[in-house]
Amino acid sequence: MIRITLIIMMGLVLGCQRQSTPRIVPFDEVPPDLLQKAKEALPEVRFDNAVRRSDGGLEIRGKDPTGKVRDVDFSASGQLTEIE
């Protein structure tokens, strides 16, 4: 019984440590259609970087004229999901 409990606990601990981190995407590799959609959603923002999320989605980031960081999120299929 103790052995089973230890095995389950080890599985939980090891499983919880594996978190995939977002991956920075070189800005020239951002799909042009998604960049265009981002510019249409926030025309005043100067976009300068992108991050590929663990779910396959893409987050395009930039700054507005006041310096506030803004981003536009897309799903893995290319659908606009959120404007922040």
Summary of the structure (lengths in Angstrom):
residues: 84
radius of gyration: 18.6
end to end distance: 50.0
largest distance: 62.5
contacts: 194
relative contact order: 0.16
helix: 35%
strand: 31%
